[in-house]
Amino acid sequence: MSKFKLAFLMTVALFILSACATKPPTEAPIETLPTTTAEETPEAVVSAVPDTECVSCHTDKQRLIDTAALVVEAEGESKGVG
C-alpha cells in the first residue's frame, strides 16, 4: 500500500510541477518600416558647425586643455573602515 501512495504522490507532484513550467517564448512577427516615397523624405540636415571647426578645435592643444573635464580620483573600495 505504501508503494501505491508513493507512486500517487509522485504523479501528483509531476502534474503540479509541469503546470508551473514556463512555456517557450513565441517568436514575434518581424516589424517592417513602411516604405516612403521620394516626396516624403526629409531634407538633409545641415550641420551647425562647419567641418573645419572640428579639425581646428581638435588640433588646438590649449583649447583642448581649457575645455577638458577635470579627472576626479574616486576613493578605492579597499580604503576606509570595513
WONORRA-V437337 format. One record per residue. N is the residue number from 1. SS is DSSP state (2 for helix, 1 for strand, 0 for the rest). PHI is phi in whole degrees, 0 to 359 (none if undefined). PSI is psi in radians with two decimals (* if undefined). Layout:
BEGIN
n=[N:N]
ss=[SS:SS]
phi=[PHI:PHI]
psi=[PSI:PSI]
END
This chain:
BEGIN
n=[1:2:3:4:5:6:7:8:9:10:11:12:13:14:15:16:17:18:19:20:21:22:23:24:25:26:27:28:29:30:31:32:33:34:35:36:37:38:39:40:41:42:43:44:45:46:47:48:49:50:51:52:53:54:55:56:57:58:59:60:61:62:63:64:65:66:67:68:69:70:71:72:73:74:75:76:77:78:79:80:81:82]
ss=[0:2:2:2:2:2:2:2:2:2:2:2:2:2:2:2:2:2:2:2:0:0:0:0:0:0:0:0:0:0:0:0:0:0:0:0:0:0:0:0:0:0:0:0:0:0:0:0:0:0:2:2:2:2:2:2:2:2:2:0:2:2:2:2:2:2:2:0:0:0:0:0:0:0:0:0:0:0:0:0:0:0]
phi=[none:290:292:295:295:296:295:295:296:293:294:297:297:298:294:294:292:289:289:273:294:279:275:294:294:274:283:283:295:288:272:247:282:293:287:245:265:298:288:271:287:286:291:296:279:268:288:284:252:292:298:293:293:297:295:292:289:283:259:273:296:294:295:294:295:293:262:288:280:289:271:253:283:277:292:294:288:274:268:99:282:172]
psi=[-0.61:-0.53:-0.64:-0.75:-0.73:-0.77:-0.70:-0.79:-0.68:-0.65:-0.76:-0.75:-0.66:-0.77:-0.69:-0.78:-0.59:-0.49:-0.49:-0.13:2.55:2.53:2.57:2.49:2.47:2.58:2.28:2.54:2.54:2.18:2.33:2.56:2.51:2.52:2.52:2.64:2.99:-0.51:-0.48:-0.20:2.41:2.79:2.74:2.41:2.25:2.23:2.53:-0.44:2.19:2.73:-0.57:-0.49:-0.66:-0.81:-0.75:-0.60:-0.74:-0.27:-0.17:1.88:-0.78:-0.65:-0.66:-0.70:-0.72:-0.61:-0.03:2.58:2.50:2.46:2.12:2.15:2.11:2.56:2.32:2.75:-0.37:-0.11:2.76:-3.14:2.41:*]
END
